Amino acid sequence: MAARGRPAGPQRIGFPLRAERAILDAVRRCAAADLRSVNAQIEVLLREALERRGVRLEAPGDPGEAAKP
């Protein structure tokens, strides 16, 4: 029988986060509007912020850490 559910994606690492209630509430509203989980929404927001700063994420299989171009 074939595996069901989502295909395997990139490995996720748990990370505790403390945030102001107002920020978390705003993220929850954005997540609901975009039909995403809060975790997925935080990841999207982080990716957008990194892109604006010109930070390149390492491609899967690239050694080293993400660095500025």
C-alpha positions as CSV (number, residue, x, y, z in Angstrom):
1,M,0.0,0.0,0.0
2,A,1.3,3.4,-0.9
3,A,2.1,6.0,1.7
4,R,-0.6,8.5,2.3
5,G,-0.6,12.2,3.3
6,R,1.8,14.9,2.4
7,P,5.1,14.1,0.7
8,A,8.2,14.4,2.8
9,G,9.4,18.0,2.9
10,P,12.5,19.7,4.4
11,Q,13.4,18.7,7.9
12,R,11.9,20.9,10.5
13,I,13.6,21.9,13.7
14,G,11.5,22.8,16.8
15,F,12.2,26.2,18.2
16,P,10.6,27.8,21.3
17,L,9.3,31.3,20.6
18,R,8.2,34.0,23.0
19,A,6.3,36.9,21.5
20,E,4.1,39.7,22.6
21,R,0.4,38.7,22.6
22,A,-0.4,41.4,20.0
23,I,2.2,40.1,17.6
24,L,1.0,36.5,18.0
25,D,-2.6,37.5,17.6
26,A,-1.7,39.4,14.4
27,V,0.1,36.3,13.1
28,R,-2.9,34.1,13.9
29,R,-5.2,36.5,11.9
30,C,-2.8,36.4,8.9
31,A,-2.5,32.7,9.1
32,A,-6.3,32.2,9.1
33,A,-6.7,34.6,6.2
34,D,-4.1,32.7,4.2
35,L,-5.4,29.3,5.3
36,R,-2.1,28.4,6.9
37,S,-1.1,27.2,10.4
38,V,0.5,29.7,12.7
39,N,3.9,27.8,12.3
40,A,3.6,28.0,8.5
41,Q,2.7,31.7,8.7
42,I,5.7,32.4,10.9
43,E,8.0,30.6,8.4
44,V,6.6,32.6,5.5
45,L,7.1,35.9,7.4
46,L,10.7,34.9,8.3
47,R,11.4,34.0,4.6
48,E,10.0,37.3,3.4
49,A,12.0,39.3,6.0
50,L,15.2,37.5,5.1
51,E,14.6,38.1,1.4
52,R,14.1,41.8,2.0
53,R,17.4,41.9,3.8
54,G,19.1,40.1,0.9
55,V,19.9,36.9,2.9
56,R,20.2,33.9,0.7
57,L,18.9,30.6,2.2
58,E,21.1,27.6,1.5
59,A,19.8,25.2,-1.1
60,P,19.1,21.7,0.1
61,G,22.5,19.9,0.2
62,D,24.6,23.1,0.3
63,P,27.2,23.0,3.0
64,G,27.5,25.9,5.4
65,E,25.1,28.5,6.6
66,A,22.9,31.0,4.7
67,A,24.9,34.0,3.8
68,K,24.5,37.4,2.2
69,P,25.4,37.4,-1.5
